[in-house]
């Protein structure tokens, strides 16, 4: 029999059987039935903390993932589920996931300069990615692992354009050059030089 019982909200109860034997029980009907059938025990509680060892310390970040566009909203919504369902206490290294917020610094002018908007967006994305990377490296100078860019929707198109150095001006220049060549060939065929 226990010395002291303390009922908590949400069907929980703490029982002090002795100074060193303290247990947390869930008193829902299902938990009580399972405890009765299987002689299950509650969660033992103890005071204090675990002593630190020499190999304890800051976990090593071995992989950087940079997220572009609206994936961060989904990650924020699911982070609690992931943290509660996966736990690797022996793992000493982990990935770091960092969002890039490129829209916050973007100033729009009501569509009056749509062509210039592309360059504002791309330079803003590049600047934001460089800022995130620089802050990460300032805090983790020992990092030498791989870096991945994870993008979705508009973010994937923007990253492709940024990484391939694609520009509508180059495309326009190629179009104009081809048009001039075809016009010259047309005039040359007519006999005008």
C-alpha positions in Angstrom: 0.0 0.0 0.0 1.2 3.5 -0.8 2.1 6.1 1.7 0.7 9.1 -0.2 -1.4 9.5 -3.3 -1.7 12.7 -5.3 -4.4 12.9 -8.0 -3.5 15.1 -11.0 -5.7 16.4 -13.8 -6.2 14.3 -16.9 -6.5 11.0 -15.0 -3.0 10.8 -13.6 -2.0 9.9 -10.1 1.4 10.0 -8.3 2.0 7.4 -5.6 4.7 7.7 -3.0 5.4 4.2 -1.7 8.6 5.2 0.0 11.2 8.1 -0.2 12.8 6.4 -3.2 9.8 4.6 -4.7 7.6 7.2 -6.5 5.4 6.2 -9.4 3.2 8.0 -12.0 0.0 6.1 -13.0 -2.5 6.8 -15.7 -5.9 6.1 -14.1 -8.0 5.8 -17.3 -10.2 2.8 -17.5 -8.1 1.2 -20.2 -4.8 1.7 -18.2 -6.3 0.4 -15.0 -7.6 -2.7 -16.8 -4.2 -3.4 -18.5 -2.4 -2.8 -15.2 -4.8 -5.3 -13.5 -4.4 -8.0 -16.2 -0.7 -7.7 -16.8 0.4 -6.5 -13.4 1.7 -3.5 -15.3 3.6 -0.8 -13.4 3.4 2.9 -13.8 6.3 5.2 -14.8 8.9 5.4 -12.1 9.9 8.9 -11.1 13.2 9.9 -9.6 14.8 13.0 -8.3 17.9 14.7 -9.7 19.6 14.3 -13.0 21.8 11.9 -14.7 25.5 12.5 -14.2 27.3 13.9 -17.3 29.9 11.7 -19.0 33.0 12.8 -21.0 31.3 12.0 -24.3 28.2 14.0 -23.5 27.9 17.4 -25.1 26.6 19.3 -28.0 25.4 17.1 -30.8 27.4 17.2 -34.0 25.6 18.5 -37.1 26.6 16.4 -40.0 24.0 17.5 -42.6 22.4 20.8 -43.5 19.0 21.0 -45.2 17.9 24.4 -46.5 14.1 24.7 -47.1 12.7 27.1 -49.6 9.1 28.2 -49.9 6.1 27.1 -47.9 7.4 23.7 -46.6 8.4 25.3 -43.3 4.7 25.7 -42.4 4.2 22.0 -42.9 7.3 21.2 -40.9 6.3 23.4 -38.0 2.9 21.6 -37.9 4.4 18.2 -37.9 7.6 18.8 -35.8 5.9 18.0 -32.6 4.6 14.6 -34.0 8.1 13.8 -35.3 9.8 14.7 -32.0 7.4 12.6 -30.0 7.5 9.6 -32.3 11.2 9.3 -33.1 13.9 9.4 -30.5 17.5 8.3 -30.9 19.3 8.9 -27.7 22.5 7.2 -28.7 22.9 9.1 -32.0 25.6 11.8 -31.6 25.0 13.5 -34.9 22.0 15.0 -36.5 20.8 17.1 -39.5 20.0 20.8 -39.2 16.9 22.0 -41.1 16.8 25.8 -41.7 14.1 27.7 -43.5 14.8 30.5 -46.0 12.3 33.4 -45.8 12.7 35.2 -49.0 9.3 36.9 -49.2 9.6 39.1 -46.1 12.1 41.5 -47.7 10.3 41.6 -51.1 8.7 45.0 -51.9 6.0 44.8 -54.5 4.9 47.8 -56.6 1.5 46.7 -57.8 2.7 45.0 -60.9 4.1 48.1 -62.6 7.5 46.6 -63.2 6.8 42.9 -63.7 10.0 42.3 -65.6 12.2 43.8 -62.8 10.3 41.7 -60.3 12.0 38.5 -61.4 15.4 40.0 -60.6 14.2 41.3 -57.3 12.9 37.9 -56.3 16.0 36.0 -57.5 18.4 38.4 -55.8 16.3 38.3 -52.6 16.3 34.5 -52.6 20.1 34.4 -53.2 20.6 37.0 -50.4 18.4 35.1 -48.0 20.1 31.8 -48.7 23.5 33.3 -48.2 22.4 34.9 -44.9 21.0 31.6 -43.6 24.2 29.8 -44.6 26.5 32.5 -43.1 24.6 32.5 -39.8 24.8 28.7 -39.7 28.5 28.7 -40.4 29.1 31.4 -37.8 27.5 29.1 -35.2 29.0 25.9 -36.5 32.4 26.6 -37.9 33.4 23.0 -37.7 30.7 21.9 -40.1 32.0 20.1 -43.2 29.1 18.0 -44.2 26.8 18.0 -47.3 24.2 20.7 -47.9 20.8 20.0 -49.6 18.2 22.4 -50.8 14.7 21.2 -50.4 12.1 23.3 -52.3 8.5 22.9 -53.3 6.3 24.6 -55.9 7.5 28.1 -56.7 10.6 27.6 -54.6 11.7 24.7 -56.7 11.4 26.7 -59.9 13.3 29.6 -58.3 16.1 27.3 -57.0 16.4 25.8 -60.5 16.8 29.2 -62.1 19.2 30.3 -59.4 21.4 27.2 -59.5 21.5 27.0 -63.4 22.0 30.8 -63.6 19.0 31.1 -65.9 18.0 34.5 -67.0 15.2 35.8 -69.2 17.7 38.4 -70.6 19.9 35.6 -72.0 16.9 34.0 -73.5 15.8 37.3 -75.0 19.3 37.9 -76.4 19.3 34.5 -78.0 15.8 35.2 -79.5 16.9 38.5 -80.9 20.2 37.1 -82.4 18.2 34.3 -84.1 15.7 36.8 -85.5 18.5 39.0 -86.9 20.2 36.0 -88.5 17.0 34.8 -90.1 16.2 38.3 -91.4 19.7 38.6 -92.8 19.4 35.2 -94.5 16.0 36.3 -95.9 17.5 39.5 -97.4 20.5 37.6 -98.7 18.1 35.2 -100.5 16.4 38.2 -102.1 19.7 39.6 -103.3 19.9 42.7 -101.0 23.3 43.1 -99.3 
